[in-house]
Amino acid sequence: MKRIFFIYFFIFIAKNSIAQLTFPNLQVQYDSAWVCNHYQLIPIIFTPNTFNYNLFPKQLLTLQQALQQKKLVVKENYFDGNDNVNSLSVKNISKEPILLLDGELLKGGKQDRMIAETKVVYPNETNELELVNVFCVEKGRWSKKAKKFSSEGFASNSIRKMADSTKTQQQVWREIEKQFEQYQVPSATFPFLELQKQLAVKDTSCYNYFVQKFKNTNVNCAGFIAVYDTTIIGTDVFANPTLTSTAFQNVLSAYMQMVFPVSDTVIRVSKQKLQDFTDKLFSTENNQKKFIEHHGNIFYTNKKPLHLVAYGY
């Protein structure tokens, strides 16, 4: 009887540890950074047997794939007869789950939007639509007739950081206006997707290098810390390697849209600075929640963490 009790107790503890994106379930490979010019990606891997594919699908469509293949319906929302800026309704009409990522951009509707959460949208054979939280990224336009939505890539980390850290629409609009001023682009409507063309990845050689490096790795990858010289850009960590693989190119593009001073001198971040950052983020659940409150966000599904995003400070 005692033996059975301990077996169930162990299973209970194991399942709960799997759910947490903290040490000792994660291991940061400080000494195995992927390096290209000024950039570094420090891999974060799952320690043995601490991730669980059964919690989430083994294969997912991206938002871009789903829209291009017409497998996802996206509609504007109306509450009490009024248009709603900060939510959209979606329906998965395919037979495959679809991963929506915090920071993905949608062009169309009555205003362009940025998805404000990470979630898996499962196939739906009913008439019900599922709500998705979004931010408007086009302050001055509100069309009378909604246009068809299309996927327009991923927002820069500066916009993601403002959205995740403040969680307010006004702050997102202010950050967009600030960037229009910074790049001296006159505008009446502040369409971020137009500005995004100037913020595209400049170092395409490093981008391509990291993409190929990721394709050639077989580790149980949870995510990465992105660094430019001594600046910690941020980190994205997912609940299992399948999610990390599906999201990798999108979050990589966000890291590499950040604007930094041009310099021929490469300076590497200290291991101590990285450890200070990861201790705040991964040491315990309580410390993680305190840090995330002002420096990022964490998205859950069925009370289990799906995606953690945190930014440098």
FENUR-V710374 format. One line per field, one symbol per residue. phi: phi as a letter, one per 30 degrees, with the letter a starting at -180 (. if undefined). burial: + if it has 24 or more other C-alpha atoms within 12 Angstrom, else -. A space follows every 10 residues. Layout:
phi=???
burial=???
This chain:
phi=.dddeddddd dddddddedc cbdcdcbcce cbddcahdcb ccdccddeic cbdddbddbb ddedddddch cbcbbdcbbh icdcdcabcb bdcccbdbcc cejdcbckic bdbbdcacac cdebccddcc dbdbcdbbec cbddcdcddb dbibddddde dddddchbdd dddddddddd ddchcdacch dedddeddce edcdddeddd dddddcccdd dclbccbbhc cddlbbbcda dddeddcedd ddddeccdcb edadccbcdd dddddddddd cbdbdddddd ddecblabcc bhicdcacbb cdb
burial=---------- ------++++ ++++++++++ --++++++++ +++++++--+ ++--+++--+ ++++-++--- +++++++--- ---+++++++ +++--+++++ ++++++++++ ++++++++++ +++-----++ +++++++++- -+------++ ++++++++++ +++++++-+- +++++++-++ --------++ ++++++--++ +-+--++--+ +--+-----+ ++++++++++ ++++++++++ ++++++++++ ++++++++-- --------+- ---+--++++ +++-+--++- ++-++++++- ---+++++++ ++-
